[in-house]
Amino acid sequence: MEWIDAPVKPIEFRITLNSKFKKRQTLISLAHEMAHVKQYAKGELTDETTRSPVKWNRVPVPEDKIDYWDLPYEIDARGREEGLYYRFLEAYPNVRVHSPPKP
C-alpha cells in the first residue's frame, strides 16, 4: 500500500496485491492493507519525508530498532485483517472462498 497524494492525511492510495495468492489470502492481504489506508487517512500513521521517522499517533517510531512484527501499525493492521475478512464474507455471502470456520 502506498499513498499517492500526500504523506499526512492522504486521500488517494494504491494497493498492489500478489496475483499468485489464493482468494482467501488475497482478501486477507487486502484487509490488512486497508487497515493501513485507514491509519494514513485518519492521521494515525504519518511518513512525512524520507529523512524524518515514521510516526504512529504522533510518536516517532524508530523502525530500524524495532522488529517488523512489533511495529505498532503492523500490530494494528494484523489485528484487524481477520475481522475485516469475515465481515466481508458476511456482507457478500455469495463470494466463494475456502476458509476455515469462524472462531
Protein Blocks (a to p, Z undefined) as FASTA:
>chain_A
ZZfkbmghpabdcddddfkbcfklmmmmmmmmmmmmmmmmnomaccfbfkbccdeehiac
dfklpcfklpmklmmmmmmmmmmmmmmmmmmmmbccdddddZZ
